[in-house]
């Protein structure tokens, strides 16, 4: 019975981490949506697709930070609250955020350099860092 309760606790911590990390990610994206090229509607995917050629590296900084900070906060919350000695809660949150990142990369065009940096640094490394700091 104890292992079932422990599993449910870790599961709840992961769900809470995903929720809080998602809110942080969303909040940062909304907050920084003013930093888009003039004439782009950041809430309209088609507008972004039509104007992606006008984005500079500066415009890609904020989505990267939202992804990285959202993942970090979510993984930290999951790891810290679970009090698990394994990094499973943090890495699970990082993995789900990575899936979301891959989905966004497939939906919105972006330069190759951004894709590599975003997918390579914003998810699993942030989950690893959160797990280290949460222990």
N, C-alpha and C positions, 0 to 999 in steps of 0.2 A: 504493500500500500504506500510505503514511503516513496518508492521510486515513481509511482504514478503522480503523487503530489508534487514531487520535485520536477517531473516533466511538465506538469500543468503550470507550475510557477515559472519555469524557464520559458514556456510557450507564451504565457501572459507578458513576461518581460520583453520578449521579442516583439509581440504585437504592440506593446506600449512604445518600445523603441522605434518601430516602424512608423507609428502614428506621430510621435513627437518629432522625429527626424523629417517626416513628410511635411509636417506643418512648418518647420524651420525652413526647409527647402522652398516650399511654396511661398512663404512670407518673404524670403529673400528675393525670389524671382519677381514677385509683385512689387516689392520695394524698389528693385533696380530696373523695373520695366521702363522707367523714364530715361534710362541710358541706352536708347536705341536710336538708330538714324532717324532723322526727321521724316515724317510721312509714313512710318511703319507702325502698324497696329500690333503691339506685342501680344494681344489676346487673340489674334487671328492668324492661324497657321499659314493660310494662303498668302497673307500679306508678308509674313516673314519669308516664305519661300520665294516670293517675287522680288524681294529686296535683299536677299542674303548677300548678294554681291557688294552691297554698300556697307556691310559690317567690317569693322577693323578689328585687330586683335584686342583693343580696348573693350569693344562690345562683347567679346567672348569671355572676358575676365569674370564678369558677374554671374553668368550661368555656371561657370566652373566653380566659383566660390560657393554658390548656392548648393551645388551638388556635393562638394567636399564637406562643407560645414553641416549640411543636413545629414549626410552619412555619418560624420563624426559624432554629432549630438545623438542621433538615434542609436548608434552602436554603443556609445558611452552609457546611455541610459539603460539599454538592455543588459550590458555587461555588469554595470554597477549594481542594479537592482537584483539581478539573478544571484549575485554573490558566488557565481560558479568559478571553479578553479580552471575550467577549460575556457577557451576563447570562442566556443560555439555560438553563444548569443550574439556577440559582436560581429563575427564573421557571417552569421545568417542575415543579419540586418544589412551588412555590406553587400552580400550576394543579391539580396532583393533590390537594393538600390542600383546595383550594377545592371540587373535585368531592366530596370526602369531607364537607366542611361542608354543601354543598347536600343531600347524601344524608341527613345527620343532621337537618337542618331539615325535610325532607320526612317523616322517620320520627317525630320527636318534636315535639309542639306547643311553640311558644315565642312570647313576645310579639313584636310587630312590631319594637319598638325593638331587641330583642336580635338579631333576624334581620338587620336593617340594619347594626348595629354589627359583628356577628360576620362576616358575609359581606363587609362593606365594609372592615374594618380588620385582620382576623386573618390574611388569606392573601396576597393580592398585595402589599399594602404591606409586610408582613413579609419577603416574598421580595425586594422592592426594597431594603429596608434591609439585609438579609443580603448581597445582591450588592454593595452599596456598601461595606460594612464588610469583606467578604472580599477585596476587590481590593488 
